[in-house]
Amino acid sequence: MAHVATAGPRLHADFDALLASLLVASVFVYARGVTRLWRKAGVGRGIHVADAARFGLGIATLAVALLSPIDAIAERSFAMHMIEHEMLMVIAAPLLVLARPLEASSWALSDGARQAIAGFTRSPPVRHIARWMSAPVSATGVHALALWIWHLPPLFVAALASAPLHVLQHVCFFASALAFWWAMFAGARRTPGAISVACLFATMLHTSALGALLALAPAPWYGYAATAPAFGLTPLEDQQLGGLIMWVPGGLAYVAVALAIVGAWLSPAPVRRGRG
């Protein structure tokens, strides 16, 4: 899951094997659930074909970000490191949320397992936490805290030097992004409100601000100066490129989703033709 040069090839291989196993298991559970649902209700009912395609793209994005040469290059390139994080938070997370994974997973389980999970999720503490995490404002705040705290130079450098800490960093980024996008898309209802649009623009503003700080910094913030430079860039140029990636394409992704939501509100409702 993490890319830490100092962790050693054995530890790196163990993390890669664990991540690959989790991705394969996720695909199996989702495919089993969708197959059982479509066998009973018909292909495309409940979970659409487009939803299944989004799930496949989301899993593929995770695999490319964490199991491909991108991960290896990110060991000595902050810009590639930033691309990896953006793939996790801005591409994979929203695709997986839109794929209706909870619905698919529920169909993959036995009746007894579904009832046990339902009983657990109905408990007051779990319901309170889920309600709080699925609220747009709180989910936006948690995601912002994860992003800014982990980019503080002391903590970021510590994550580069520690494999477990780096795994925790990726988990925080991805988990907070899942909660954020779930809240933005209004959970299972898929009916975002005006607060989601406001939160998307707020996220664009603070991520762009962080990207601008990185791009305009007069000196490198992190520990890439001690490694061999990638792509012939100096450590400062590498950081500036990473900051621009977060600032421009990363920020535009939030604006694009907000505009898509507004466009859906303004589009005319489909006309239903009566019989006869």
N, C-alpha and C positions, 0 to 999 in steps of 0.2 A: 504494500500500500504506500509506503514512503520511499523517497529516493535520498538516501543518506550515504555518501561515499565512505564516511568513516565507520559505518556499521559493519562493513565486511560483506563479501559476496554471499556467505552462507545465510546471514540474517536477511539480506535483501531477497534471496531466493525463497526463503521461508515466507516472507510477507507476500511476495508475488504469488506463491502457491496458494496461500490462504485467500487472497483476493480473488484469484481465478476460481477457486472452489465456491466462494460466495456468489460470484456472478453466475456460474453454471447452475447453482442451486436456485437462484432467483429466477432464472429463465425456466427451469423445470417447473417450479411452483406456479409461475404465471401461465405457462403453456398448459399445464394440467387444469388450472382453473378455467381458462378460456375454453378449452376443449370440452370440459364437462358442461359449461354453461351453454355453448353453442349446440352441443348435442341435444340439449333439452329444449332450448328456446329458438334455435335457428342461428345460422351464421350471421354475425353482425348485430344480433340482438343483445341488449344490455351493455356489452362491451363491443364497440365498433371495430371494424378492420383497421381504421385509422388509429385507434387507441393502441392496438397491438403493434402497429408499425412504429408508433412513438416509443413504446417500450423497447422494441428492438434497437431503435436509434439511440435511446438513452443508455442502454447497456453497452452498446458498441462505443459510445463516446467515453464511458468510464474505462473501458478496456484500452482504448487508444491513449487516453490521458495517463493511465497508471501502469500499463503493461507494454507499452511500445517504446521505440527509441526516444520519444518525447521525454519520458521519465528519466532516461539515462542522461540526456543532454541537459536537463534541468538541474542536474547535480552541479554544473558549473556555469549556468546561465540564469540570471534572475528573470530575463525576458521570457525564456522558455518556461521557467517556473510559473510566471504570471499567466502564460497561455494555459498551462495545466490547471491552475486554479479557476480560470474563467470557464474552461470546459466543464469543470465540476459544478460550478455554481450557476452559470448562465445558460448552459446548453443541456447537460445531463439532468440536472435537478428539475427544471420545468417540464422536460419531455417525460420523465418518469411520473411526475405528479399528474400530468394530463392523460397518462396511460391507464388510469384507474386501477392501480395495483392492489388497493385494499379489496375492491370488489372481486378481482380475479383471484386473489389469495383466499378469500372466504370460500369460493367455490372449490378450491383445491383441497380444503380441509374436510374431515369427516364431520358428521352432525355433532358428535360429542365434543370435538375440538372447537367447533364454532360456538357451541353453547358455553363452554368454559371461558373462551376469550371474551364473549359477550358479557358474561358475568363479571369478569375482571374489569372490563372497560366501563361498566356501569357503576363501579365503586366510586364513592364521592371524591377521594383524592385524585384518582385517575381522570375522572370527568372534569374536575377543576383544572388540572394541569393541561389536559387536552383543549379545553375551552380557552384557556389563557394563551396557549401556544398557537391556536388557530385564529386568534384575533389579529387583524391586520397590523394594528399599531404595535402590539407587543412582539409579534413575529418579526416585524421590521426592526424593532429595537434590538432584539437578540441577535439578528443577523448582522446588524451594524456593529454591535459590540464584538462579535467574533472576528469580523473583518479588521477592525481597527486595533484591537488588542493583540492579535497575532502578527500584525505588521509593525508593532513597536520593535525597534532594533534589538533590544536585549532578548526579548522572547523569540523573535524570528531567528536570530543567530543561535540561540540555545536549541531551537528545533532543528537547525541544520546539523548540529553536533550530536543529537540524540535521536536514535531511531524511534523509540516509543513516543517521545514528545512530538516527533514529526507525524507519526500516525495520528496522534491526538489532534494535531493541527488540521490535518485533512478531514478527520471525522467531524470536527467542529464546523469547518467550512461547509461540508456537504450536508450535514444534518441540519444546520441552521438554514441553509438554502432550501432544503426540502420543506421545512416548516414555513419559510417565507413564501415560497411559490404556492404551497397549499392554501395559505391565507389569502394570497393575491387572487387566486382563482376561486375563492369562496368554497373551498373544500369539495365535498361531493355534490353540492348544488350547482357548481359551475356557473354561478350568476354573480360576477364581481360587481361591487358597488362603487360609489364615488370615492370612498375611503381607500379602496385598493389603488385607484388611479393616483391619488395623492401620495400614498406610500411608495408607489413605483417612482414617481418624480422625486420624492425625498431621497430614495435610495440612489437614484441617478446622481443627485447633487453631492451626496457625501462620498460615493465611490469615485466620482470625478474629482472631488477635492483631494482625496488621497492619491489618486493617480497624478494629479497636477503637482502635488508636493514631491512625489517621487521623481517626476520628470524634470522639475525645475530645481531640485536640490543641487547645491554646489559641490557636494562630495558624496561618495557612496555611503549608504547607511548600513549595509550588511556585510557578511563575511566572504563575499565572492572574490575579493581582491587576493586572497591567499591561494586561489585555485587557478588553473590554466584557463585563460579567457576563451569563450566560445565565439565562433564566427568572426574572430579578429577584432572584437570590440574591447575597449577598456572597461573596467568595472563601472565607471560612471556612465559611459555610453550604454552599457548593458542595462543599468538601472533606469536610465532615461527612456529607453525603448520599452521596458516593462511598464513604466508609469504611463506612457502613451497608450499602451494596449489597454490598461485599465481605464484610462481617462476617456478615450474616444470610442472604440468598438464596444468596450464593456459598458460604458454609460449609455450608448445608443440602444443597446439591447433592452434596457428598462423602458426607455421612451417608446420604442417600437411596440412593446407589449401594451403599454398604456394607451397608445393611439389605436391599437387593434381593438381594445376593449371599448373605447369611445366609438370607434367605427361600427362595432356590433350594435351598440345602442342606437345609432343613427340610421342603420340600415332598415329598410321597410320589412315589416313582418311578412312571412310567406302567406300567400293567399291559398286558402283551402277551397278546393272545388267541391261543391255539393254533388250528390248523386242525382242522376236523372237530369 
